[in-house]
Amino acid sequence: MPKVVIYLTRTCPFCNMAKRLLDSKGVSYEMIDIGNDRHAWAALEEKTGRNTVPQIFIGEHHVGGFDDLSAADRSGQLDQLLRA
C-alpha cells in the first residue's frame, strides 16, 4: 500500500471526516498539522494550488480534500489508489 499523508489542522471538521473514512478502510496514514505554520501553509498551497485542509496524498497522487476523497471512495478509485 502506498504511503498516505493528510495535511490538516486540529480544528477542521473535514479533516476529521477524512480520517474517519480512511480509518473505516483500515488505512494507516501520516498526519501533518499545519495549523500554526504559515510557511507550511504556503508550501502546501504552492504544491497543490489549494489553500484549504485537509489535503490528502496517496503515494505521489494528490487526491485533494475531503470531498475529493469521498468521491474517489464512491467511484471505487480510492480502493484502486490504495492498492497501487
Phi and psi restraints in degrees (value plus and minus 20) as a CYANA .aco file:
   2 PRO   PHI     -88.5   -48.5
   2 PRO   PSI     139.8   179.8
   3 LYS   PHI     -88.4   -48.4
   3 LYS   PSI     116.3   156.3
   4 VAL   PHI    -133.8   -93.8
   4 VAL   PSI     110.6   150.6
   5 VAL   PHI    -148.7  -108.7
   5 VAL   PSI     113.0   153.0
   6 ILE   PHI    -139.3   -99.3
   6 ILE   PSI     100.7   140.7
   7 TYR   PHI    -108.8   -68.8
   7 TYR   PSI     108.9   148.9
   8 LEU   PHI    -173.0  -133.0
   8 LEU   PSI     156.5   196.5
   9 THR   PHI    -145.7  -105.7
   9 THR   PSI     137.2   177.2
  10 ARG   PHI     -89.2   -49.2
  10 ARG   PSI     -44.3    -4.3
  11 THR   PHI    -120.7   -80.7
  11 THR   PSI     -11.9    28.1
  12 CYS   PHI    -107.9   -67.9
  12 CYS   PSI      96.4   136.4
  13 PRO   PHI     -85.8   -45.8
  13 PRO   PSI     -53.6   -13.6
  14 PHE   PHI     -88.5   -48.5
  14 PHE   PSI     -51.4   -11.4
  15 CYS   PHI     -84.0   -44.0
  15 CYS   PSI     -64.0   -24.0
  16 ASN   PHI     -83.9   -43.9
  16 ASN   PSI     -58.4   -18.4
  17 MET   PHI     -85.8   -45.8
  17 MET   PSI     -58.7   -18.7
  18 ALA   PHI     -83.9   -43.9
  18 ALA   PSI     -62.7   -22.7
  19 LYS   PHI     -83.3   -43.3
  19 LYS   PSI     -61.6   -21.6
  20 ARG   PHI     -83.4   -43.4
  20 ARG   PSI     -60.9   -20.9
  21 LEU   PHI     -82.3   -42.3
  21 LEU   PSI     -66.2   -26.2
  22 LEU   PHI     -86.9   -46.9
  22 LEU   PSI     -58.7   -18.7
  23 ASP   PHI     -80.2   -40.2
  23 ASP   PSI     -59.8   -19.8
  24 SER   PHI     -84.6   -44.6
  24 SER   PSI     -41.7    -1.7
  25 LYS   PHI    -115.5   -75.5
  25 LYS   PSI     -20.3    19.7
  26 GLY   PHI      54.2    94.2
  26 GLY   PSI       3.7    43.7
  27 VAL   PHI    -108.7   -68.7
  27 VAL   PSI     110.4   150.4
  28 SER   PHI    -110.4   -70.4
  28 SER   PSI     128.2   168.2
  29 TYR   PHI    -169.4  -129.4
  29 TYR   PSI     138.0   178.0
  30 GLU   PHI    -117.3   -77.3
  30 GLU   PSI     113.6   153.6
  31 MET   PHI    -125.5   -85.5
  31 MET   PSI     111.3   151.3
  32 ILE   PHI    -140.8  -100.8
  32 ILE   PSI      87.7   127.7
  33 ASP   PHI    -102.4   -62.4
  33 ASP   PSI      95.6   135.6
  34 ILE   PHI    -128.8   -88.8
  34 ILE   PSI      -7.6    32.4
  35 GLY   PHI     -73.9   -33.9
  35 GLY   PSI     -58.7   -18.7
  36 ASN   PHI    -133.5   -93.5
  36 ASN   PSI       2.3    42.3
  37 ASP   PHI    -146.9  -106.9
  37 ASP   PSI      75.8   115.8
  38 ARG   PHI     -79.3   -39.3
  38 ARG   PSI     -55.6   -15.6
  39 HIS   PHI     -87.7   -47.7
  39 HIS   PSI     -59.7   -19.7
  40 ALA   PHI     -85.8   -45.8
  40 ALA   PSI     -60.3   -20.3
  41 TRP   PHI     -78.9   -38.9
  41 TRP   PSI     -67.4   -27.4
  42 ALA   PHI     -82.4   -42.4
  42 ALA   PSI     -62.4   -22.4
  43 ALA   PHI     -85.0   -45.0
  43 ALA   PSI     -60.2   -20.2
  44 LEU   PHI     -86.0   -46.0
  44 LEU   PSI     -62.2   -22.2
  45 GLU   PHI     -82.7   -42.7
  45 GLU   PSI     -60.4   -20.4
  46 GLU   PHI     -82.2   -42.2
  46 GLU   PSI     -61.2   -21.2
  47 LYS   PHI     -92.2   -52.2
  47 LYS   PSI     -56.4   -16.4
  48 THR   PHI    -130.2   -90.2
  48 THR   PSI     -39.6     0.4
  49 GLY   PHI      58.2    98.2
  49 GLY   PSI     -10.4    29.6
  50 ARG   PHI    -145.2  -105.2
  50 ARG   PSI     132.1   172.1
  51 ASN   PHI    -142.6  -102.6
  51 ASN   PSI      14.0    54.0
  52 THR   PHI    -145.3  -105.3
  52 THR   PSI     141.5   181.5
  53 VAL   PHI    -142.7  -102.7
  53 VAL   PSI     134.5   174.5
  54 PRO   PHI     -98.7   -58.7
  54 PRO   PSI     140.5   180.5
  55 GLN   PHI    -145.4  -105.4
  55 GLN   PSI     105.6   145.6
  56 ILE   PHI    -136.6   -96.6
  56 ILE   PSI     114.2   154.2
  57 PHE   PHI    -141.8  -101.8
  57 PHE   PSI     116.2   156.2
  58 ILE   PHI    -139.3   -99.3
  58 ILE   PSI      90.4   130.4
  59 GLY   PHI      41.3    81.3
  59 GLY   PSI    -150.7  -110.7
  60 GLU   PHI    -110.5   -70.5
  60 GLU   PSI     -24.7    15.3
  61 HIS   PHI    -103.0   -63.0
  61 HIS   PSI     104.5   144.5
  62 HIS   PHI    -106.4   -66.4
  62 HIS   PSI      88.1   128.1
  63 VAL   PHI     -93.0   -53.0
  63 VAL   PSI     -62.3   -22.3
  64 GLY   PHI      98.3   138.3
  64 GLY   PSI    -166.7  -126.7
  65 GLY   PHI    -113.2   -73.2
  65 GLY   PSI    -185.7  -145.7
  66 PHE   PHI     -82.6   -42.6
  66 PHE   PSI     -62.7   -22.7
  67 ASP   PHI     -79.4   -39.4
  67 ASP   PSI     -60.4   -20.4
  68 ASP   PHI     -86.3   -46.3
  68 ASP   PSI     -62.5   -22.5
  69 LEU   PHI     -82.6   -42.6
  69 LEU   PSI     -64.6   -24.6
  70 SER   PHI     -83.9   -43.9
  70 SER   PSI     -62.7   -22.7
  71 ALA   PHI     -83.6   -43.6
  71 ALA   PSI     -60.5   -20.5
  72 ALA   PHI     -83.6   -43.6
  72 ALA   PSI     -56.7   -16.7
  73 ASP   PHI     -85.8   -45.8
  73 ASP   PSI     -67.1   -27.1
  74 ARG   PHI     -81.6   -41.6
  74 ARG   PSI     -55.0   -15.0
  75 SER   PHI    -104.4   -64.4
  75 SER   PSI     -31.2     8.8
  76 GLY   PHI      71.0   111.0
  76 GLY   PSI     -27.9    12.1
  77 GLN   PHI     -85.3   -45.3
  77 GLN   PSI     -54.2   -14.2
  78 LEU   PHI     -80.8   -40.8
  78 LEU   PSI     -65.8   -25.8
  79 ASP   PHI     -80.3   -40.3
  79 ASP   PSI     -58.6   -18.6
  80 GLN   PHI     -84.9   -44.9
  80 GLN   PSI     -64.0   -24.0
  81 LEU   PHI     -82.9   -42.9
  81 LEU   PSI     -58.6   -18.6
  82 LEU   PHI     -92.3   -52.3
  82 LEU   PSI     -43.5    -3.5
  83 ARG   PHI    -105.7   -65.7
  83 ARG   PSI     -37.1     2.9
